[in-house]
Amino acid sequence: MSERRNPVSMPNMPTRRQMIAGVGVVLGGLAVGSSVRGQTQQKMAETQSSGLAGLLTYLHQEIPIQASPQRIYEVLLDSKQFAQFTGLAAEIDARAGGAFSMFGGLIVGRNVELVSGQRIVQAWRPTSWEPGVYSIVKFELKAHGSGAIVVLDHTGFPEGDFSHLDPGWYERYWEPLKKFLA
């Protein structure tokens, strides 16, 4: 009689039945572990942002504004106009590499890249962050009908800051800027 052999069998490889049983053990362990993690996360939520927003270190917004891309570009880089629309002091060196201080010194940084009427890229930080910690703010200005769309990408900020930065852009930039340009 012939003996059946698997020519590709490997020593110490689990059978299909053993693998299925192993998956059951792993899933059972995950269920138990998730309840323990849930209790730990609940305690952590008292001191940190909860949910996915607490882990995000970037945000993306697209804002329609009834003004030309060039006009928006000028307002965002002009100390006097920036101070007028925000209601707080601003000092902005409108050159690539130029430093800025906005919102009465609460936000500081440098202009990294400037493309007139199209793009502003800044190394940007609230002064409340640890020294040396910067995020990148990129404004893309795109013509849209009789106005523009401002595409904001804010990346690299610390975990836990999304929940105040995301609405802060609307409250401190977009709503006042729309009123100023109306």
Contact map, one row per residue, 1 for C-alpha under 8 A:
11100000000000000000000000000000000000000000000000000000000000000000000000000000000000000000000000000000000000000000000000000000000000000000000000000000000000000000000000000000000000
11110000000000000000000000000000000000000000000000000000000000000000000000000000000000000000000000000000000000000000000000000000000000000000000000000000000000000000000000000000000000
11111000000000000000000000000000000000000000000000000000000000000000000000000000000000000000000000000000000000000000000000000000000000000000000000000000000000000000000000000000000000
01111100000000000000000000000000000000000000000000000000000000000000000000000000000000000000000000000000000000000000000000000000000000000000000000000000000000000000000000000000000000
00111110000000000000000000000000000000000000000000000000000000000000000000000000000000000000000000000000000000000000000000000000000000000000000000000000000000000000000000000000000000
00011111100000000000000000000000000000000000000000000000000000000000000000000000000000000000000000000000000000000000000000000000000000000000000000000000000000000000000000000000000000
00001111100000000000000000000000000000000000000000000000000000000000000000000000000000000000000000000000000000000000000000000000000000000000000000000000000000000000000000000000000000
00000111110000000000000000000000000000000000000000000000000000000000000000000000000000000000000000000000000000000000000000000000000000000000000000000000000000000000000000000000000000
00000111111010000000000000000000000000000000000000000000000000000000000000000000000000000000000000000000000000000000000000000000000000000000000000000000000000000000000000000000000000
00000001111110000000000000000000000000000000000000000000000000000000000000000000000000000000000000000000000000000000000000000000000000000000000000000000000000000000000000000000000000
00000000111110000000000000000000000000000000000000000000000000000000000000000000000000000000000000000000000000000000000000000000000000000000000000000000000000000000000000000000000000
00000000011111000000000000000000000000000000000000000000000000000000000000000000000000000000000000000000000000000000000000000000000000000000000000000000000000000000000000000000000000
00000000111111100000000000000000000000000000000000000000000000000000000000000000000000000000000000000000000000000000000000000000000000000000000000000000000000000000000000000000000000
00000000000111111110000000000000000000000000000000000000000000000000000000000000000000000000000000000000000000000000000000000000000000000000000000000000000000000000000000000000000000
00000000000011111110000000000000000000000000000000000000000000000000000000000000000000000000000000000000000000000000000000000000000000000000000000000000000000000000000000000000000000
00000000000001111111000000000000000000000000000000000000000000000000000000000000000000000000000000000000000000000000000000000000000000000000000000000000000000000000000000000000000000
00000000000001111111100000000000000000000000000000000000000000000000000000000000000000000000000000000000000000000000000000000000000000000000000000000000000000000000000000000000000000
00000000000001111111110000000000000000000000000000000000000000000000000000000000000000000000000000000000000000000000000000000000000000000000000000000000000000000000000000000000000000
00000000000001111111111000000000000000000000000000000000000000000000000000000000000000000000000000000000000000000000000000000000000000000000000000000000000000000000000000000000000000
00000000000000011111111100000000000000000000000000000000000000000000000000000000000000000000000000000000000000000000000000000000000000000000000000000000000000000000000000000000000000
00000000000000001111111110000000000000000000000000000000000000000000000000000000000000000000000000000000000000000000000000000000000000000000000000000000000000000000000000000000000000
00000000000000000111111111000000000000000000000000000000000000000000000000000000000000000000000000000000000000000000000000000000000000000000000000000000000000000000000000000000000000
00000000000000000011111111100000000000000000000000000000000000000000000000000000000000000000000000000000000000000000000000000000000000000000000000000000000000000000000000000000000000
00000000000000000001111111110000000000000000000000000000000000000000000000000000000000000000000000000000000000000000000000000000000000000000000000000000000000000000000000000000000000
00000000000000000000111111111000000000000000000000000000000000000000000000000000000000000000000000000000000000000000000000000000000000000000000000000000000000000000000000000000000000
00000000000000000000011111111100000000000000000000000000000000000000000000000000000000000000000000000000000000000000000000000000000000000000000000000000000000000000000000000000000000
00000000000000000000001111111110000000000000000000000000000000000000000000000000000000000000000000000000000000000000000000000000000000000000000000000000000000000000000000000000000000
00000000000000000000000111111111000000000000000000000000000000000000000000000000000000000000000000000000000000000000000000000000000000000000000000000000000000000000000000000000000000
00000000000000000000000011111111100000000000000000000000000000000000000000000000000000000000000000000000000000000000000000000000000000000000000000000000000000000000000000000000000000
00000000000000000000000001111111110000000000000000000000000000000000000000000000000000000000000000000000000000000000000000000000000000000000000000000000000000000000000000000000000000
00000000000000000000000000111111111000000000000000000000000000000000000000000000000000000000000000000000000000000000000000000000000000000000000000000000000000000000000000000000000000
00000000000000000000000000011111111100000000000000000000000000000000000000000000000000000000000000000000000000000000000000000000000000000000000000000000000000000000000000000000000000
00000000000000000000000000001111111110000000000000000000000000000000000000000000000000000000000000000000000000000000000000000000000000000000000000000000000000000000000000000000000000
00000000000000000000000000000111111111000000000000000000000000000000000000000000000000000000000000000000000000000000000000000000000000000000000000000000000000000000000000000000000000
00000000000000000000000000000011111111100000000000000000000000000000000000000000000000000000000000000000000000000000000000000000000000000000000000000000000000000000000000000000000000
00000000000000000000000000000001111111110000000000000000000000000000000000000000000000000000000000000000000000000000000000000000000000000000000000000000000000000000000000000000000000
00000000000000000000000000000000111111111000000000000000000000000000000000000000000000000000000000000000000000000000000000000000000000000000000000000000000000000000000000000000000000
00000000000000000000000000000000011111111100000000000000000000000000000000000000000000000000000000000000000000000000000000000000000000000000000000000000000000000000000000000000000000
00000000000000000000000000000000001111111110000000000000000000000000000000000000000000000000000000000000000000000000000000000000000000000000000000000000000000000000000000000000000000
00000000000000000000000000000000000111111111000000000000000000000000000000000000000000000000000000000000000000000000000000000000000000000000000000000000000000000000000000000000000000
00000000000000000000000000000000000011111111100000000000000000000000000000000000000000000000000000000000000000000000000000000000000000000000000000000000000000000000000000000000000000
00000000000000000000000000000000000001111111110000000000000000000000000000000000000000000000000000000000000000000000000000000000000000000000000000000000000000000000000000000000000000
00000000000000000000000000000000000000111111111000000000000000000000000000000000000000000000000000000000000000000000000000000000000000000000000000000000000000000000000000000000000000
00000000000000000000000000000000000000011111111100000000000000000000000000000000000000000000000000000000000000000000000000000000000000000000000000000000000000000000000000000000000000
00000000000000000000000000000000000000001111111111000000000000000000000000000000000000000000000000000000000000000000000000000000000000000000000000000000000000000000000000000000000000
00000000000000000000000000000000000000000111111100000000000000000000000000000000000000000000000000000000000000000000000000000000000000000000000000000000000000000000000000000000000000
00000000000000000000000000000000000000000011111110000000000000000000000000000000000000000000000000000000000000000000000000000000000000000000000000000000000000000000000000000000000000
00000000000000000000000000000000000000000001111111000100000000000000000000000000000000000000000000000000000000000000000000000000000000000000000000000000000000010000000000000000000000
00000000000000000000000000000000000000000000101111101100000000000000000000000000000000000000000000000000000000000000000000000000000000000000000000000000000000010010000000000000000000
00000000000000000000000000000000000000000000100111111100000000000000000000000000000000000000000000000000000000000000000000000000000000000000000000000000000000000000000000000000000000
00000000000000000000000000000000000000000000000011111110000000000000000000000000000000000000000000000000000000000000000000000000000000000000000000000000000000000000000000000000000000
00000000000000000000000000000000000000000000000001111111000000000000000000000000000000000000000000000000000000000000000000000000000000000000000000000000000000000000000000000000000000
00000000000000000000000000000000000000000000000011111111000000000000000000000000000000000000000000000000000000000000000000000000000000000000000000000000000000010110000000000000000000
00000000000000000000000000000000000000000000000111111111000000000000000000000000000000000000000000000000000000000000000000000000000000000000000000000000000000111110000000000000000000
00000000000000000000000000000000000000000000000000111111100000000000000000000000000000000000000000000000000000000000000000000000000000000000000000000000000000110100000000000000000000
00000000000000000000000000000000000000000000000000011111111000000000000000000000000000000000000000000000000000000000000000000000000000000000000000000000000000111100000000000000000000
00000000000000000000000000000000000000000000000000000011111000000000000000000000000000000000000000000000000000000000000000000000000000000000000000000000001111111100000000000000000000
00000000000000000000000000000000000000000000000000000001111100000000000000000000000000000000000000000000000000000000000000000000000000000000000000000000111110000100000000000000000000
00000000000000000000000000000000000000000000000000000001111110000000000000000000000000000000000000000000000000000000000000000000000000000000000000000001111000000100010000000000000000
00000000000000000000000000000000000000000000000000000000011111000000000000000000000000000000000000000000000000000000000000000000000000000000000000000011110000000000000000000000000000
00000000000000000000000000000000000000000000000000000000001111100000000000000000000000000000000000000000000000000000000000000000000000000000000000000111100000000000000000000000000000
00000000000000000000000000000000000000000000000000000000000111110000000000000000000000000000000000000000000000000000000000000000000000000000000000001111000000000000000000000000000000
00000000000000000000000000000000000000000000000000000000000011111000000000000000000000000000000000000000000000000000000000000000000000000000000000001110000000000000000000000100000000
00000000000000000000000000000000000000000000000000000000000001111100000000000000000000000000000000000000000000000000000000000000000000000000000100111100000000000000000000000000000000
00000000000000000000000000000000000000000000000000000000000000111110000000000000000000000000000000000000000000000000000000000000000000000000000000111100000000000000000000000000010000
00000000000000000000000000000000000000000000000000000000000000011111000000000000000000000000000000000000000000000000000000000000000000000000000001110000000000000000000000000000010011
00000000000000000000000000000000000000000000000000000000000000001111101100000000000000000000000000000000000000000000000000000000000000000000000001110000000000000000000000000000000010
00000000000000000000000000000000000000000000000000000000000000000111111100000000000000000000000000000000000000000000000000000000000000000000001001110000000000000000000000000000000000
00000000000000000000000000000000000000000000000000000000000000000011111110000000000000000000000000000000000000000000110000000000000000000000111000111000000000000000000000000000000000
00000000000000000000000000000000000000000000000000000000000000000001111111000000000000000000000000000000000000000001110000000000000000000000000000000000000000000000000000000000000000
00000000000000000000000000000000000000000000000000000000000000000011111111100000000000000000000000000000000000000000100000000000000000000000000000000000000000000000000000000000000000
00000000000000000000000000000000000000000000000000000000000000000011111111110000000000000000000000000000000000000000100000000000000000000000100000000000000000000000000000000000000000
00000000000000000000000000000000000000000000000000000000000000000000111111111000000000000000000000000000000000000001111100000000000000000000100000000000000000000000000000000000000000
00000000000000000000000000000000000000000000000000000000000000000000011111111100000000000000000000000000000000000000100000000000000000000000000000000000000000000000000000000000000000
00000000000000000000000000000000000000000000000000000000000000000000001111111100110000000000000000000000000000000000000000000000000000000000000000000000000000000000000000000000000000
00000000000000000000000000000000000000000000000000000000000000000000000111111100110000000000000000000000000000000000000000000000000000000000000000000000000000000000000000000000000000
00000000000000000000000000000000000000000000000000000000000000000000000011111110010000000001110000000000000000000000000000000000000000000000000000000000000000000000000000000000000000
00000000000000000000000000000000000000000000000000000000000000000000000001111111110000000001010000000000000000000000000000000000000000000000000000000000000000000000000000000000000000
00000000000000000000000000000000000000000000000000000000000000000000000000001111111000001111100000000000000000000000000000000000000000000000000000000000000000000000000000000000000000
00000000000000000000000000000000000000000000000000000000000000000000000000000111111100000100000000000000000000000000000000000000000000000000000000000000000000000000000000000000000000
00000000000000000000000000000000000000000000000000000000000000000000000000110111111110000000000000000000000000000000000000000000000000000000000000000000000000000000000000000000000000
00000000000000000000000000000000000000000000000000000000000000000000000000111111111111000100000000000000000000000000000000000000000000000000000000000000000000000000000000000000000000
00000000000000000000000000000000000000000000000000000000000000000000000000000011111111111100000000000110000000000000000000000000000000000000000000000000000000000000000000000000000000
00000000000000000000000000000000000000000000000000000000000000000000000000000001111111110000000000000000000000000000000000000000000000000000000000000000000000000000000000000000000000
00000000000000000000000000000000000000000000000000000000000000000000000000000000111111100000000000000000000000000000000000000000000000000000000000000000000000000000000000000001101100
00000000000000000000000000000000000000000000000000000000000000000000000000000000011111110000000000000010000000000000000000000000000000000000000000000000000000000000000000011001100000
00000000000000000000000000000000000000000000000000000000000000000000000000000000001111111000000000000010000000000000000000000000000000000000000000000000000000000000000000000000000000
00000000000000000000000000000000000000000000000000000000000000000000000000000000001101111100000000000111000000000000000000000000000000000000000000000000000000000000000000000000000000
00000000000000000000000000000000000000000000000000000000000000000000000000000010001000111110000000000111100000000000000000000000000000000000000000000000000000000000000000000000000000
00000000000000000000000000000000000000000000000000000000000000000000000000000011011000011111000000011111100000000000000000000000000000000000000000000000000000000000000000000000000000
00000000000000000000000000000000000000000000000000000000000000000000000000000010000000001111100000011100000000000000000000000000000000000000000000000000000000000000000000000000000000
00000000000000000000000000000000000000000000000000000000000000000000000000001110000000000111110001111100000000000000000000000000000000000000000000000000000000000000000000000000000000
00000000000000000000000000000000000000000000000000000000000000000000000000001010000000000011111001110000000000000000000000000000000000000000000000000000000000000000000000000000000000
00000000000000000000000000000000000000000000000000000000000000000000000000001100000000000001111101000000000000100000000000000000000000000000000000000000000000000000000000000000000000
00000000000000000000000000000000000000000000000000000000000000000000000000000000000000000000111111000000000000100100000000000000000000000000000000000000000000000000000000000000000000
00000000000000000000000000000000000000000000000000000000000000000000000000000000000000000000011111000000000001111100000000000000000000000000000000000000000000000000000000000000000000
00000000000000000000000000000000000000000000000000000000000000000000000000000000000000000000001111100000000001111000000000000000000000000000000000000000000000000000000000000000000000
00000000000000000000000000000000000000000000000000000000000000000000000000000000000000000001111111110000000001110000000000000000000000000000000000000000000000000000000000000000000000
00000000000000000000000000000000000000000000000000000000000000000000000000000000000000000001100011111000000111100000000000000000000000000000000000000000000000000000000000000000000000
00000000000000000000000000000000000000000000000000000000000000000000000000000000000000000111100001111100000111100000000000000000000000000000000000000000000000000000000000000000000000
00000000000000000000000000000000000000000000000000000000000000000000000000000000000000000111000000111111111110000000000000000000000000000000000000000000000000000000000000000000000000
00000000000000000000000000000000000000000000000000000000000000000000000000000000001000011111000000011111111100000000000000000000000000000000000000000000000000000000000000000000000000
00000000000000000000000000000000000000000000000000000000000000000000000000000000001001111100000000001111111000000000000000000000000000000000000000000000000000000000000000000000000000
00000000000000000000000000000000000000000000000000000000000000000000000000000000000000011100000000001111111000000000000000000000000000000000000000000000000000000000000000000000000000
00000000000000000000000000000000000000000000000000000000000000000000000000000000000000001100000000001111111100000000000000000010000000000000000000000000000000000000000000000000000000
00000000000000000000000000000000000000000000000000000000000000000000000000000000000000000000000000001111111100000000000000000111000000000000000000000000000000000000000000000000000000
00000000000000000000000000000000000000000000000000000000000000000000000000000000000000000000000000001111111110000000000000011110000000000000000000000000000000000000000000000000000000
00000000000000000000000000000000000000000000000000000000000000000000000000000000000000000000000000111100111111000000000000011110000000000000000000000000000000000000000000000000000000
00000000000000000000000000000000000000000000000000000000000000000000000000000000000000000000000000111000001111100000000001111000000001000000000000000000000000000000000000000000000000
00000000000000000000000000000000000000000000000000000000000000000000000000000000000000000000000111110000000111110000000001110000000000000000000000000000000000000000000000000000000000
00000000000000000000000000000000000000000000000000000000000000000000000000000000000000000000011111110000000011111100000111100000000000000000000000000000000000000000000000000000000000
00000000000000000000000000000000000000000000000000000000000000000000000000000000000000000000000111000000000001111100000111100000000000000000000000000000000000000000000000000000000000
00000000000000000000000000000000000000000000000000000000000000000000000000000000000000000000000110000000000000111110001111000000000000000000000000000000000000000000000000000000000000
00000000000000000000000000000000000000000000000000000000000000000000000000000000000000000000001100000000000000111111001110000000000000000000000000000000000000000000000000000000000000
00000000000000000000000000000000000000000000000000000000000000000000000000000000000000000000000000000000000000001111111100000000000000000000000000000000000000000000000000000000000000
00000000000000000000000000000000000000000000000000000000000000000000010010000000000000000000000000000000000000000111111000000000000000000000000000000000000000000000000000000000000000
00000000000000000000000000000000000000000000000000000000000000000000111111000000000000000000000000000000000000000011111000000000000000000000100000000000000000000000000000000000000000
00000000000000000000000000000000000000000000000000000000000000000000110010000000000000000000000000000000000000000011111100000000000000000001110000000000000000000000000000000000000000
00000000000000000000000000000000000000000000000000000000000000000000000010000000000000000000000000000000000000001111111110000000000000000111100000000000000000000000000000000000000000
00000000000000000000000000000000000000000000000000000000000000000000000010000000000000000000000000000000000000111110011111000000000000001111000000000000000000000000000000000000000000
00000000000000000000000000000000000000000000000000000000000000000000000000000000000000000000000000000000000000111100001111100000000000011110000000000000000000000000000000000000000000
00000000000000000000000000000000000000000000000000000000000000000000000000000000000000000000000000000000000011111000000111110000000000011100000000000000000000000000000000000000000000
00000000000000000000000000000000000000000000000000000000000000000000000000000000000000000000000000000000000011110000000011111000000001111000000000000000000000000000000000000000000000
00000000000000000000000000000000000000000000000000000000000000000000000000000000000000000000000000000000001111000000000001111100000001111000000000000000000000000000000000000000000000
00000000000000000000000000000000000000000000000000000000000000000000000000000000000000000000000000000000001110000000000000111110100011100000000000000000000000000000000000000000000000
00000000000000000000000000000000000000000000000000000000000000000000000000000000000000000000000000000000011100000000000000011111100000000000000000000000000000000000000000000000000000
00000000000000000000000000000000000000000000000000000000000000000000000000000000000000000000000000000000111100000000000000001111111000000000000000000000000000000000000000000000000000
00000000000000000000000000000000000000000000000000000000000000000000000000000000000000000000000000000000010000000000000000000111110000000000000000000000000000000000000000000000000000
00000000000000000000000000000000000000000000000000000000000000000000000000000000000000000000000000000000000000000000000000001111111010000000000000000000000000000000000000000000000000
00000000000000000000000000000000000000000000000000000000000000000000000000000000000000000000000000000000000000000000000000000011111110000000000000000000000000000000000000000000000000
00000000000000000000000000000000000000000000000000000000000000000000000000000000000000000000000000000000000000000000000000000010111110000000000000000000000000000000000000000000000000
00000000000000000000000000000000000000000000000000000000000000000000000000000000000000000000000000000000000000000000000000000000011111000000000000000000000000000000000000000000000000
00000000000000000000000000000000000000000000000000000000000000000000000000000000000000000000000000000000000000000000000000001000111111100000000000000000000000000000000000000000000000
00000000000000000000000000000000000000000000000000000000000000000000000000000000000000000000000000000000000010000000000000111000000111110000000000000000000110000000000000000000000000
00000000000000000000000000000000000000000000000000000000000000000000000000000000000000000000000000000000000000000000000000111000000011111000000000000000011110000000000000000000000000
00000000000000000000000000000000000000000000000000000000000000000000000000000000000000000000000000000000000000000000000011110000000001111100000000000000111110000000000000000000000000
00000000000000000000000000000000000000000000000000000000000000000000000000000000000000000000000000000000000000000000000111110000000000111110000000000001111000000000000000000000000000
00000000000000000000000000000000000000000000000000000000000000000000000000000000000000000000000000000000000000000000001111000000000000011111000000000011110000000000000000000000000000
00000000000000000000000000000000000000000000000000000000000000000000000000000000000000000000000000000000000000000000001110000000000000001111100000000111100000000000000000000000000000
00000000000000000000000000000000000000000000000000000000000000000000000000000000000000000000000000000000000000000000011100000000000000000111110000000111000000000000000000000000000000
00000000000000000000000000000000000000000000000000000000000000000000100110000000000000000000000000000000000000000000111000000000000000000011111000011110000000000000000000000000000000
00000000000000000000000000000000000000000000000000000000000000000000100000000000000000000000000000000000000000000000010000000000000000000001111100011110000000000000000000000000000000
00000000000000000000000000000000000000000000000000000000000000000001100000000000000000000000000000000000000000000000000000000000000000000000111111111000000000000000000000000000000000
00000000000000000000000000000000000000000000000000000000000000010000000000000000000000000000000000000000000000000000000000000000000000000000011111111000000000000000000000000000000000
00000000000000000000000000000000000000000000000000000000000000000000000000000000000000000000000000000000000000000000000000000000000000000000001111110000000000000000000000000000000000
00000000000000000000000000000000000000000000000000000000000000000111000000000000000000000000000000000000000000000000000000000000000000000000001111110000000000000000000000000000000000
00000000000000000000000000000000000000000000000000000000000000011111100000000000000000000000000000000000000000000000000000000000000000000000001111111000000000000000000000000000000000
00000000000000000000000000000000000000000000000000000000000000011111100000000000000000000000000000000000000000000000000000000000000000000000111111111100000000000000000000000000000000
00000000000000000000000000000000000000000000000000000000000001111000100000000000000000000000000000000000000000000000000000000000000000000000111100111110000000000000000000000000000000
00000000000000000000000000000000000000000000000000000000000011111000000000000000000000000000000000000000000000000000000000000000000000000011110000011111000000000000000000000000000000
00000000000000000000000000000000000000000000000000000000000111100000000000000000000000000000000000000000000000000000000000000000000000000111110000001111100000000000000000000000000000
00000000000000000000000000000000000000000000000000000000001111000000000000000000000000000000000000000000000000000000000000000000000000001111000000000111110000000000000000000000000000
00000000000000000000000000000000000000000000000000000000011110000000000000000000000000000000000000000000000000000000000000000000000000011110000000000011111000000000000000000000000000
00000000000000000000000000000000000000000000000000000000011100000000000000000000000000000000000000000000000000000000000000000000000000111100000000000001111110000000000000000000000000
00000000000000000000000000000000000000000000000000000000111000000000000000000000000000000000000000000000000000000000000000000000000000111000000000000000111110000000000000000000000000
00000000000000000000000000000000000000000000000000000000110000000000000000000000000000000000000000000000000000000000000000000000000001110000000000000000011111000000000000000000000000
00000000000000000000000000000000000000000000000000000000110000000000000000000000000000000000000000000000000000000000000000000000000001110000000000000000011111101100000000000000000000
00000000000000000000000000000000000000000000000000000000100000000000000000000000000000000000000000000000000000000000000000000000000000000000000000000000000111111000000000000000000000
00000000000000000000000000000000000000000000000000000111100000000000000000000000000000000000000000000000000000000000000000000000000000000000000000000000000011111100000000000000000000
00000000000000000000000000000000000000000000000110001111100000000000000000000000000000000000000000000000000000000000000000000000000000000000000000000000000001111110000000000000000000
00000000000000000000000000000000000000000000000000000101100000000000000000000000000000000000000000000000000000000000000000000000000000000000000000000000000011111111100000000000000000
00000000000000000000000000000000000000000000000000001111111000000000000000000000000000000000000000000000000000000000000000000000000000000000000000000000000010111111110000000000000000
00000000000000000000000000000000000000000000000010001100000000000000000000000000000000000000000000000000000000000000000000000000000000000000000000000000000000011111111000000000000000
00000000000000000000000000000000000000000000000000000000000000000000000000000000000000000000000000000000000000000000000000000000000000000000000000000000000000001111111100000000000000
00000000000000000000000000000000000000000000000000000000000000000000000000000000000000000000000000000000000000000000000000000000000000000000000000000000000000001111111110000000000000
00000000000000000000000000000000000000000000000000000000001000000000000000000000000000000000000000000000000000000000000000000000000000000000000000000000000000000111111111000000000000
00000000000000000000000000000000000000000000000000000000000000000000000000000000000000000000000000000000000000000000000000000000000000000000000000000000000000000011111111100000000000
00000000000000000000000000000000000000000000000000000000000000000000000000000000000000000000000000000000000000000000000000000000000000000000000000000000000000000001111111111000000000
00000000000000000000000000000000000000000000000000000000000000000000000000000000000000000000000000000000000000000000000000000000000000000000000000000000000000000000111111111100000000
00000000000000000000000000000000000000000000000000000000000000000000000000000000000000000000000000000000000000000000000000000000000000000000000000000000000000000000011111111110000000
00000000000000000000000000000000000000000000000000000000000000000000000000000000000000000000000000000000000000000000000000000000000000000000000000000000000000000000001111111111000000
00000000000000000000000000000000000000000000000000000000000000000000000000000000000001000000000000000000000000000000000000000000000000000000000000000000000000000000000111111111000000
00000000000000000000000000000000000000000000000000000000000000000000000000000000000001000000000000000000000000000000000000000000000000000000000000000000000000000000000111111111100000
00000000000000000000000000000000000000000000000000000000000000100000000000000000000000000000000000000000000000000000000000000000000000000000000000000000000000000000000011111111110000
00000000000000000000000000000000000000000000000000000000000000000000000000000000000000000000000000000000000000000000000000000000000000000000000000000000000000000000000001111111111000
00000000000000000000000000000000000000000000000000000000000000000000000000000000000011000000000000000000000000000000000000000000000000000000000000000000000000000000000000111111111100
00000000000000000000000000000000000000000000000000000000000000000000000000000000000011000000000000000000000000000000000000000000000000000000000000000000000000000000000000001111111110
00000000000000000000000000000000000000000000000000000000000000001100000000000000000000000000000000000000000000000000000000000000000000000000000000000000000000000000000000000111111111
00000000000000000000000000000000000000000000000000000000000000000000000000000000000010000000000000000000000000000000000000000000000000000000000000000000000000000000000000000011111111
00000000000000000000000000000000000000000000000000000000000000000000000000000000000010000000000000000000000000000000000000000000000000000000000000000000000000000000000000000001111111
00000000000000000000000000000000000000000000000000000000000000000110000000000000000000000000000000000000000000000000000000000000000000000000000000000000000000000000000000000000111111
00000000000000000000000000000000000000000000000000000000000000000100000000000000000000000000000000000000000000000000000000000000000000000000000000000000000000000000000000000000011111
